[in-house]
Amino acid sequence: MTQRISPPRTARWKAAATGAGTVLALALLAGCSAGQPASQSATTAIGAEHAGQFLAELGLEGLDAKQVIDQLDRMPLDQRPENFTAQVKPTQLVLADESGRTANLPLPEDQYYLSAAPYVDQTHSCHFHSLTTCVGQLQGVEMKVKAVNSDTGEVLVDQDMESFDNGFIGLWVPRGISVDLEFTYQGKTAQTTVTTAGDENATCLTELQLV
């Protein structure tokens, strides 16, 4: 039976301005909710002309959506920021700070990001992956990952991959297809088929029990 991760471990955010920029540090907030800091009605979208400044304030100056995802994915848990959220949707990365300001960074038109957290006996529900708060059970472990185009049989990924410090494995796959996924860890396997078409499909895969 699926179990939910216990309520969040409290985190404390510290930001120190240095000559090289802003240093981010945090203590982890477990779970997969994006945790919007302000109500939907109170959010303020940042226009394109102010997006650069907004990203600079978040320590992400000059980065596009793929680069932000890659940077946050690879951050150790104890360094992930708590002063903003970064939620991966099918066509855009949505950034929101504590004041309710939001900025949407477009994802590549031909690529789709899937973040998967295979588990043994502990997981949580999620639909759109949150780079700053999602935490899976198997952190920093190596597993066999295979991704195949369901329609054509083309092998998209077939290699050993190490899960990030948050327990997730990130995959960039073609947009607009169905993908058969298989994860193997210590003799146990999890399989699923997902679609990368549309604007509301999942980017966060947590229902992957290894059996």
Secondary structure as UniProt FT lines:
FT   STRAND          14..18
FT   TURN            19..20
FT   STRAND          21..25
FT   HELIX           40..42
FT   STRAND          44..45
FT   HELIX           48..57
FT   TURN            58..59
FT   TURN            61..62
FT   HELIX           65..73
FT   HELIX           77..79
FT   STRAND          84..88
FT   STRAND          92..97
FT   TURN            98..99
FT   STRAND          101..106
FT   TURN            109..110
FT   STRAND          111..116
FT   STRAND          129..130
FT   TURN            131..133
FT   STRAND          142..149
FT   TURN            150..152
FT   STRAND          155..162
FT   TURN            165..166
FT   STRAND          169..174
FT   TURN            175..176
FT   STRAND          178..185
FT   TURN            186..187
FT   STRAND          188..195
FT   STRAND          204..205
//
